Amino acid sequence: IRDELLDKQLRDTSSSANNYSSQYEWMRKIENIFNDPSENSLNNSLGEYWESWSQLSSSPEDYSTRTNLITKTQRLADLIQNVHQKLSNLEQESEEQLAIMVNSVNGISEEIAQLNKNIFEIEAGQSQQANDLRDQRDAALDSLSEYLDISYSKNTNGMVNVYVDSHPIVLQNNAEKMLSENDPSDTSKIRLVWEYGEIVKDPSGGSLSGILSIRDK
């Protein structure tokens, strides 16, 4: 026994929760890179750098003041390079995580399409429902909603169609794959496209949307 209204509310909430949870996880990683406030933070090093210039303006001939400025400048430069490298590594990590999520989305979509087919074959001309398979399909829809904000409709033949931002990713017993490819406008990044060529619009929910928001915005 299922309550379709509660199912929809659960999936909508799951999609939203995973979106924010994903953003929170990646923002914590970024926060750790900047390590602020601390003695080794970029903000603190900038403060020391400008202070050393102020000291030099007061005592331009003093050797120790000049040396201090050089030291603070080198320390700031090293720290900026270190932060930049860590952010670049984090961006690469997000690209790899996106690719993993794309594979998961495709696997779940194909599972739903196959379950649609199996349910139709069992229920065609029968007065009973394939309840175990329907439960598996409901669980797959739950899992898919964790990655993407989805909508779906049920057909009279027992199958369901699944959409992402009005784009059909499961139509009865057929699933369209999501692909990752180099973005022509920025080859250092990947973009998401549907198997038949349409670009994936920025999902409004799910953990996949959370990573895209951190990477791009």
HELIX and SHEET records of a PDB file:
HELIX    1   1 GLU A    4  PHE A   34  1                                  31    
HELIX    2   2 LEU A   42  SER A   58  1                                  17    
HELIX    3   3 TYR A   63  GLU A  123  1                                  61    
HELIX    4   4 ASN A  131  TYR A  147  1                                  17    
HELIX    5   5 SER A  207  ASP A  216  1                                  10    
SHEET    1   A 4 ILE A 150  LYS A 154  0                                        
SHEET    2   A 4 VAL A 160  VAL A 164 -1                                        
SHEET    3   A 4 HIS A 167  LEU A 171 -1                                        
SHEET    4   A 4 ASN A 174  ALA A 175 -1                                        
SHEET    1   B 2 MET A 178  ASP A 183  0                                        
SHEET    2   B 2 ASP A 186  TRP A 194 -1                                        
END                                                                             
